[in-house]
Amino acid sequence: MDEALSQLCETVRAASEARAPLLIRAGGTKDFYGNASEGTLLDPRSVAGIVDYEPTELVVTARAGTSLSELEQLLAENGQMLAFEPPHFGANATVGGCIAAGLSGPRRVSFGPTYGGVRDFVLGAKLVDGRGELLTFGGTVMKNVAGYDVSRLLAGSMGILGVIAEVSIKVLPRPISHHTLCFEMTEVAAVHKLNEWAGRPLPLSASAWYDGALYLRLAGASAAVSAARHQLGGEDFDNEQADAFWTSIREQTHPFFEGEAPLWRVSVPSTAPVLSINEPSLIEWNGSLRWLRTHQSAEQVRECARQAGGHATLFRGGDRSAGAFAPLTAPIAAIHRRLKAQFDPANIFNRGRLYPDL
């Protein structure tokens, strides 16, 4: 164990003995996400660097403090990518923050082997738990399932289980060809079309509907992309403009995400009808992710999501007194509490970031 990692373990151990809360924060690009948490700042960026990368194995192992941009640049130089297309939300985004937040970009529901979110590509991890001990889970190949589910638990855990020190991630080749099509249609028609196309063997890698226009990104082998373009029709979107558009969706710099109204992230079945709240919305992930801007109460928004068969998260802004995340059922809350107690018995990590008692 090197000096930076040893120091991190020692800092956590001391905090545990004193039962002093710690606020894990690296680049701070996801500060807006989740509930407020207090404690002494613990910056893990000293634990950084690429530990192992063999392009032919399609796996990269990096320490948590590694810049996300640095990792993606390395992969791009080798014709590879993080298939879940994680948002950065700032130049200081780190690998650890990417995993802890568990957020995926437009490619989340693409066709074929790139399908999946952050947790679907986490193969293994090292974690400093609430006792200051370094734990190792999983491995660097898909067939190594020892502790695999524990590694996946870290995706979206918001730092409440421990400090992610290192992670092994499955990577994939970048698509040879990509093209974006645009269609003018209503929200109702867009939801219908997205579900129709999702059931066909089309090289879909992203979709977004907003303000009467549906954008569809195709990616894969040149022949497959060309054939899909001819099948689907629509208006061709210049690749340079398309790249900027999808980046604006991923990084939330698109005009839809501007303004003062709170931003809600509503997860529903892809076949769910248009949400009953008549407010500006943007649809991603073939219909299963609905972004909503509204000043309506948390109770109203969550009831709307429940009626559609899903749940709602207050993503940016707004009154968080009702919690950023949808309330848990009693059985699920009990599982969360037991996990927290196992990994962080002194309850020092990011108190309340997910839920008030977690």
C-alpha positions in Angstrom: 0.0 0.0 0.0 1.5 3.3 -1.0 1.7 6.5 1.1 -1.4 8.2 -0.3 -3.6 5.2 0.2 -2.1 4.6 3.7 -2.8 8.1 4.7 -6.4 7.9 3.5 -6.9 4.8 5.5 -5.4 6.4 8.6 -7.6 9.5 8.2 -10.7 7.4 8.1 -9.6 5.2 11.0 -9.1 8.3 13.2 -12.5 9.8 12.2 -14.1 6.4 13.0 -12.6 6.3 16.4 -13.7 9.8 17.1 -17.1 9.3 15.4 -16.4 12.4 13.5 -18.4 12.7 10.2 -16.5 13.0 6.9 -17.7 14.7 3.8 -16.2 12.9 0.8 -15.6 15.4 -2.0 -13.2 15.3 -4.9 -13.8 17.7 -7.8 -17.1 18.8 -6.4 -18.9 18.6 -9.8 -21.8 16.6 -8.4 -22.3 18.8 -5.3 -25.8 19.7 -6.5 -26.9 16.1 -6.5 -28.5 14.4 -3.5 -29.2 15.8 -0.1 -27.0 18.0 2.0 -24.3 16.4 4.0 -21.9 17.8 6.7 -18.5 16.8 8.0 -14.8 17.4 7.7 -13.8 17.5 4.0 -12.1 14.3 2.8 -10.6 14.8 -0.6 -9.4 11.5 -2.1 -7.7 13.0 -5.2 -4.2 12.1 -3.9 -5.1 8.5 -4.6 -4.9 8.8 -8.4 -3.5 7.3 -11.5 -4.1 4.5 -14.0 -3.2 1.2 -12.3 -3.6 -1.1 -15.3 -4.8 -0.9 -18.8 -4.4 -3.5 -21.6 -6.6 -2.4 -24.5 -6.9 -6.0 -25.9 -8.5 -7.1 -22.6 -11.2 -4.3 -22.7 -10.6 -3.4 -19.0 -9.1 -0.4 -17.3 -8.2 -0.1 -13.6 -7.9 3.4 -12.3 -7.7 5.0 -8.8 -10.6 7.1 -7.7 -8.9 10.5 -7.8 -8.0 10.1 -11.5 -9.5 12.7 -13.7 -12.4 11.4 -15.7 -11.2 13.4 -18.7 -7.8 11.9 -18.5 -9.2 8.4 -18.5 -11.5 9.1 -21.4 -8.6 10.6 -23.4 -6.5 7.5 -22.8 -9.3 5.3 -24.0 -9.9 7.5 -27.0 -6.3 7.2 -28.0 -6.8 3.5 -28.2 -10.1 3.6 -30.0 -12.1 2.7 -26.9 -14.7 4.4 -24.6 -16.7 4.2 -21.4 -19.9 2.7 -22.9 -22.2 4.4 -20.4 -21.1 7.9 -21.5 -20.9 9.5 -18.1 -21.7 13.2 -17.6 -18.9 15.3 -16.2 -20.7 18.4 -15.1 -17.3 20.2 -14.8 -13.7 19.9 -15.7 -12.7 18.5 -12.2 -14.8 15.3 -12.5 -13.1 12.2 -11.2 -13.4 8.5 -11.7 -14.5 7.9 -8.1 -17.2 10.6 -8.4 -18.4 9.1 -11.6 -18.9 5.7 -9.9 -20.3 7.1 -6.7 -22.9 9.2 -8.4 -23.9 6.4 -10.7 -25.0 8.7 -13.6 -25.1 7.6 -17.2 -25.4 9.6 -20.4 -27.4 9.3 -23.6 -25.9 6.0 -24.6 -27.4 4.3 -21.5 -30.0 2.4 -23.5 -28.2 1.8 -26.8 -28.6 -1.4 -28.8 -26.3 -4.4 -28.4 -23.3 -4.8 -26.1 -23.1 -1.1 -25.1 -26.5 -1.4 -23.3 -26.3 -0.7 -19.6 -25.5 1.9 -16.9 -22.5 2.5 -14.7 -23.0 -0.6 -12.5 -23.2 -2.9 -15.5 -19.6 -2.1 -16.4 -18.0 -2.2 -12.9 -16.0 -5.4 -12.6 -14.1 -4.8 -9.3 -13.3 -2.2 -6.8 -11.2 -1.3 -3.7 -13.0 0.5 -0.9 -11.8 2.1 2.3 -14.6 1.2 4.8 -15.7 3.0 7.9 -13.1 1.2 10.0 -10.3 2.5 7.8 -9.7 -0.9 6.3 -9.0 -1.4 2.6 -11.4 -4.0 1.1 -11.2 -5.6 -2.3 -14.2 -6.8 -4.3 -14.6 -8.4 -7.7 -11.8 -8.6 -10.3 -10.9 -7.5 -13.8 -12.8 -10.1 -15.9 -16.6 -10.7 -16.2 -16.3 -14.3 -15.1 -14.7 -13.4 -11.8 -17.9 -13.1 -9.8 -16.5 -13.2 -6.3 -17.8 -10.0 -4.7 -19.1 -8.8 -8.0 -22.4 -7.6 -6.7 -20.6 -5.6 -3.9 -18.6 -3.8 -6.5 -21.8 -2.8 -8.3 -23.3 -1.6 -5.0 -20.9 1.3 -5.1 -22.4 2.7 -8.3 -24.8 5.3 -7.1 -24.0 4.9 -3.4 -23.1 8.6 -3.1 -20.2 7.8 -0.8 -22.2 6.5 2.1 -20.6 3.1 2.2 -16.9 4.2 2.1 -14.3 5.9 0.1 -13.8 4.3 -3.4 -10.0 3.9 -3.8 -9.8 2.0 -7.1 -12.2 0.6 -9.7 -11.9 -1.8 -12.6 -14.2 -0.9 -15.5 -15.1 -2.8 -18.7 -14.6 -0.6 -21.7 -15.7 -1.1 -25.3 -14.4 -0.1 -28.8 -15.7 3.2 -30.1 -18.2 2.8 -32.9 -16.8 3.0 -36.4 -19.6 5.2 -37.7 -22.3 7.4 -36.2 -25.1 9.6 -37.5 -27.9 11.6 -36.1 -31.4 11.9 -37.6 -34.1 14.4 -36.7 -37.9 14.0 -36.9 -40.6 16.5 -36.3 -43.3 14.9 -34.1 -45.3 15.3 -30.9 -44.3 13.9 -27.5 -47.0 11.2 -27.8 -45.8 10.1 -31.2 -42.2 10.2 -30.1 -42.8 7.8 -27.2 -44.7 5.4 -29.6 -41.9 5.5 -32.2 -39.1 5.1 -29.7 -40.7 1.9 -28.4 -41.4 0.6 -31.9 -37.7 1.2 -33.0 -36.4 -0.3 -29.7 -37.9 -3.6 -30.7 -36.1 -3.7 -34.0 -32.4 -4.6 -34.6 -31.3 -1.0 -35.2 -27.9 0.4 -34.2 -29.5 2.9 -31.8 -27.1 4.7 -29.4 -29.1 7.7 -28.1 -32.5 9.4 -28.4 -33.8 12.7 -27.2 -37.2 14.4 -27.7 -37.7 18.1 -26.9 -40.1 20.8 -28.1 -41.6 18.9 -31.1 -38.4 17.3 -32.4 -37.0 13.8 -31.9 -33.3 13.2 -32.3 -32.0 9.7 -32.9 -28.3 8.7 -32.9 -27.2 5.7 -34.8 -23.8 4.2 -34.1 -21.9 1.0 -35.1 -20.7 -0.6 -38.3 -20.9 1.7 -41.4 -23.2 -0.7 -43.3 -25.6 -1.0 -40.3 -25.7 2.8 -39.8 -26.3 3.4 -43.5 -29.1 0.8 -43.7 -30.8 2.3 -40.7 -30.7 5.8 -42.1 -32.5 4.6 -45.2 -35.1 2.6 -43.2 -36.0 5.4 -40.8 -35.9 8.4 -43.0 -35.9 11.7 -41.1 -33.6 14.7 -41.6 -29.9 14.3 -41.5 -28.1 16.1 -38.8 -24.6 17.4 -39.5 -22.1 15.2 -37.4 -20.3 18.2 -35.9 -23.6 19.8 -34.8 -24.9 16.4 -33.6 -21.8 15.9 -31.4 -22.3 19.3 -29.8 -26.0 18.5 -29.3 -25.4 15.2 -27.6 -22.7 16.7 -25.4 -25.2 19.4 -24.4 -27.7 16.7 -23.4 -25.1 14.8 -21.5 -23.6 17.8 -19.7 -27.0 19.6 -19.3 -25.9 22.7 -21.1 -28.9 22.4 -23.6 -31.3 25.3 -23.3 -33.9 23.0 -21.7 -31.8 22.7 -18.6 -31.5 26.5 -18.1 -33.9 28.5 -15.9 -35.0 28.6 -12.3 -37.6 25.9 -12.1 -36.4 22.8 -10.3 -35.2 19.9 -12.5 -36.8 16.5 -11.8 -35.4 13.2 -13.1 -38.4 10.9 -13.7 -37.6 7.2 -14.3 -40.6 5.3 -15.9 -41.2 2.3 -18.1 -40.4 3.3 -21.7 -44.0 2.6 -22.7 -45.4 5.0 -20.1 -47.7 7.7 -21.5 -46.9 11.4 -21.5 -46.6 12.6 -17.8 -49.8 14.1 -16.4 -47.9 17.3 -15.3 -48.2 19.7 -18.1 -44.7 21.3 -17.8 -41.6 21.5 -20.1 -40.0 18.1 -20.5 -37.2 16.3 -22.3 -37.3 12.6 -23.0 -34.2 10.3 -23.2 -33.4 6.6 -23.1 -36.0 5.5 -25.6 -38.8 6.9 -23.3 -37.7 5.6 -20.0 -36.1 8.8 -18.7 -38.2 12.0 -18.6 -36.7 15.3 -17.4 -39.2 17.7 -16.0 -39.0 21.4 -15.1 -41.7 22.4 -12.6 -42.4 24.4 -9.5 -45.0 21.8 -8.4 -44.5 20.1 -5.0 -42.5 17.0 -4.5 -45.7 15.2 -3.5 -47.3 16.1 -6.8 -44.4 15.2 -9.0 -43.8 11.9 -7.2 -47.5 11.0 -7.5 -47.3 11.7 -11.2 -44.3 9.4 -11.5 -46.0 6.7 -9.4 -49.1 6.8 -11.7 -46.7 6.3 -14.7 -45.2 3.3 -13.0 -41.9 4.9 -11.9 -40.3 7.3 -9.4 -38.9 10.8 -9.4 -35.7 12.4 -8.1 -35.2 16.1 -7.5 -32.0 16.5 -9.5 -31.3 20.2 -9.3 -32.6 23.1 -7.3 -35.9 23.2 -5.4 -36.9 22.5 -1.8 -35.3 19.3 -0.6 -37.1 19.1 2.7 -39.0 16.0 1.3 -35.7 14.5 0.2 -34.0 14.5 -3.2 -34.7 10.8 -3.7 -38.0 9.0 -3.7 -38.8 7.5 -0.3 -37.9 3.9 0.2 -40.4 1.1 1.1 -39.9 -0.3 4.6 -38.2 -3.6 3.4 -35.8 -1.7 1.1 -35.0 0.9 3.7 -34.1 -1.9 6.2 -31.7 -3.4 3.6 -30.0 0.0 3.1 -29.6 0.5 6.9 -28.0 -3.0 7.3 -25.6 -2.3 4.4 -24.6 1.0 5.9 -24.1 -0.6 9.3 -21.8 -3.3 7.8 -19.6 -0.9 5.8 -19.7 2.2 8.0 -20.6 1.1 11.6 -19.7 4.5 13.1 -21.9 6.3 10.5 -19.2 8.8 9.5 -19.5 8.8 5.6 -21.6 11.4 3.9 -24.4 11.3 6.5 -27.8 12.0 4.9 -26.5 12.3 1.4 -28.9 9.6 0.2 -31.5 9.5 3.0 -31.7 11.2 6.4 -30.7 8.1 8.4 -28.2 6.8 5.8 
